[in-house]
Amino acid sequence: MDELAETIQCPYCFSTFEIMMDGAGGARQSFVYDCEICCRPILIKAVIHGNEVILEVERES
């Protein structure tokens, strides 16, 4: 599977931006991504079913 583009909203500054995810990383993924605006760490949990991606985005604490 190719890379997947998803739009997320930062749980700190509420800015929205696009992230790229590796579809070959498995059906369930969890990773930390720094906000492109405020640079704070965001915990992203993803479930991938074919072309459908379900994301859970929260502050890393």
C-alpha positions in Angstrom: 0.0 0.0 0.0 1.2 3.5 -0.8 1.5 6.5 1.4 -1.8 8.0 2.7 -2.5 11.7 3.1 -4.7 12.6 6.0 -5.7 16.0 7.5 -5.5 16.4 11.3 -6.2 19.1 13.8 -3.7 19.9 16.5 -5.1 19.4 19.9 -3.0 22.3 21.3 -3.3 25.2 18.8 -6.3 23.7 16.7 -4.5 24.4 13.4 -5.2 21.9 10.7 -2.5 20.4 8.4 -1.9 17.3 6.3 0.3 14.4 7.4 1.6 11.5 5.4 1.2 7.9 6.7 2.9 4.7 5.4 0.1 2.3 4.5 2.6 -0.5 4.6 3.0 0.1 8.4 0.1 -2.3 9.3 -3.6 -2.0 9.9 -3.0 -0.5 13.4 -0.4 2.2 13.9 0.5 4.6 16.7 3.1 7.3 16.4 4.0 10.8 17.6 4.0 13.7 15.1 5.1 17.3 16.0 2.5 20.0 15.1 3.8 21.9 12.0 2.5 25.2 13.6 3.2 25.0 17.4 5.7 22.1 17.4 4.1 20.3 20.3 4.0 16.4 20.2 0.7 14.9 19.0 -0.1 11.2 19.6 -1.8 9.7 16.5 -3.5 6.3 16.5 -4.6 5.0 13.2 -6.7 2.1 12.0 -6.5 1.4 8.3 -9.1 -0.6 6.4 -8.3 -0.6 2.7 -8.6 3.1 1.6 -10.4 4.1 4.8 -8.4 5.5 7.7 -9.8 6.2 11.2 -7.6 8.5 13.2 -7.5 9.3 16.9 -5.5 12.5 17.6 -4.6 13.6 21.2 -2.0 15.4 23.2 1.0 13.4 24.1 1.2 13.3 27.9 
